[in-house]
C-alpha cells in the first residue's frame, strides 16, 4: 500500500452511509423497526447511523448488510467508488460509421470486464441500409429502436422492429439494418461478447 493510499484511508468517513441506509429503506417502503427486527440492530442505533450521529462498528455493518441482502462491500463503499458512473454523448469524435454513409453510428461505451460490451447510438440520415459483419461466436446484439422504421435482416430472416422495442439476436452471423421509409430509424444498439 502506498503512502497516498494510506492518506486516503485516513480521510475515509461514513457520512454517506446514513443516507444510503435511509434511501434503501425508503425504496423498499420499510420502517426503522422492520430493519431493526431483521438485522438485530436496535432501532435507535439505526436512527443514529442514519442521522450521522454515530459511526457503526464492523459487527453492526455486517448485520445491516445481511438484513438488507447486500454485500458488506456494497454497503460501506463510498458511492463515487461503487457507481462507476460515466456519461457519453454522440459527437464527431466517436463516429465509427463511414463518412458519407446514410447510416451514422456513434460508439458511446466500450467496456471490458468479465465480458465485453459496446454501446452505440445510430440513426439514418436518409433511407438506406448498412451491413454488419459477423461478431465473435456467442455475441448478442440488443437493438433499441427509439423512433422510425427499422428492419433487421439476418440470413434469410426479415425482422421488422417497432419503435420503443428492444430486440435481441445473435450477432455472430452477418446482418444488416434497413430504414426504407421517410420515418428514419434512430436508436441504440449494444453488443455483448
N, C-alpha and C positions, 0 to 999 in steps of 0.2 A: 504494500500500500504506500502511495506517495505522500509527501507532506501536504500537497494541495488536497488530496482526498481526505486526510485527517482533519485539515482545516474545515472542509465542507461538512464532515461528520459533526464537528463541534457546533456548527451552525444549524444543525437539524432541530426542528421543533415540530410539534404536533398541532399547530393552530388549525390546520385544515381538517383534522380528524373529527372534531366535534361536528363540523358542517357536513362531513361525509356521512357520519352515523345518522344525523338528523335527516339528511336528504334521503338516505337509504330507507329509513323508517317511513318517511312521508310517501315515498314512491310505492311502498308496499301497503300503505294505509295502516301502519302498525303503531300501537301506542308504546310509550316507555315501559309500561307494566308488562306488555306482552313480550318485549325484547328481554326485559329483566327475568321473567319467568323461564324463557327458553335458554338464556345464557347462564343463569345462576349469578349474574352480577346485579347488585342492588339497583333499584330504580334511581335512588339519589346519586349513586356513583355515575350511572349513565348520564343523568342530567348535568352533573358537574363536568363530565368529559365534553358533553355537547356544548356547554357554555364556556368551555376553555378554562375552567377554574382549577382543574387538576390534570396531571399527566398520568395516564394509566400505566400499571405495571405490565410486564410481558404476560403474566398469567391472566390478567383481565382482558388484554387484547386478544389472547388466544381463545378465551371463552366467547368473546363477542364475535370474532371471525367465524368460529364454529356455528354459533347461533344464526349468523347472517348468511351462512352457507357460501362463504368466500374464503379465499386463501388469506393467511396472515399477511403475506406479502402484499396482496391487493389492498388490504386494509391500511397498512402502515406506509405504503409507498406514496410519496407526495404526488398529487395529481399531475403536475407538469412532467413527472417522470413516467407515469403509468399511461397517460392518454395517448402518447405518441402522436400528437396532433400535428397535422400538416395541411396546408391549403394549396391548391393549384388551380390556376385559371388558364384557359386557352389563350395563347398568344403566338406571335410569329416565330418565336424561338422553339416551340415544342410541336410544330407541324411535322408530321412524318410521312404525309402523302406526297405524291408527285406534284411539282409546282403548278402545272397547267391542267390538272385533273379536275373533273366535275365533282369529285369526291374529296373533301377536306377532312383530315384526321389529325387530332392533337393527342400526343402521349401525355397524360396527366399524372400517372404514377407508375412506377416500376419497382416492385418490392421483391426481394429475395430473402426468404427466411427458411422455414421448413419446406415451403413450396414457393413458386414464383407467381406473381400476379401483375398483370399490366392493365392499366385503366386508360381508355381512350374516349375522347369526345369526337363525334363525327357529324357531318352534315353534307348534303349535296347542294352545290351552287346552281345546278340545272339538272334536268332529267338525265339519267345515265346509269352506269354500273361500274363496279370495281371488283377485281378478282383478288382473292386471298390465297396464298399457297398454304399447304398443309402445315400445321404446327406440330410440335412433337407428339408422339404417341401418348394417348391418355389425356391430352389437354382438352379443356372445355372452354367454350365461348358463351358468355352471357350477354345478350343484346337487350338494352332497354330503349324502346322507341318512344321518344318524348312527343314528337308530332310528325305528321306527314304520312306517306305510304312507303312501305319497305317490303320487298320480297327477298328472301334468302334462298339461294339455290345451292343444294348440297347433293352432289352426284346427280341422280335423275329426279330428285325431290324438289318441288316448288313449295316454299313455306311462306305464306303471307303473314306479316306481323302487324298487329293492330297497335295504334298509339296507346301509351300508358300500359304497356305489357312487357314483361320480362320473358325472353325466350332463351333457352339454353340448349346447346347442341355440341356434339363432338367437333373439335376444331382440328382434329388430326387428319382430316381429309380436305382437299381444296374446296373452296366455296366462294360464292360471290354475293354481293349486295346489289340490289337494283331499286332505284326510285324512278319510276317511269311516268309519273303524272306531275302536274303542277303543284300538288301538295307534297313538297320535297321533304325527304326524311331527315330527321335531326334526332340525335340521341347519344347514348353511351354504349360502349361495349367493354367487357372485362375478359381477359384471357387468363385462365388459371392453369399452370403447368404442374 
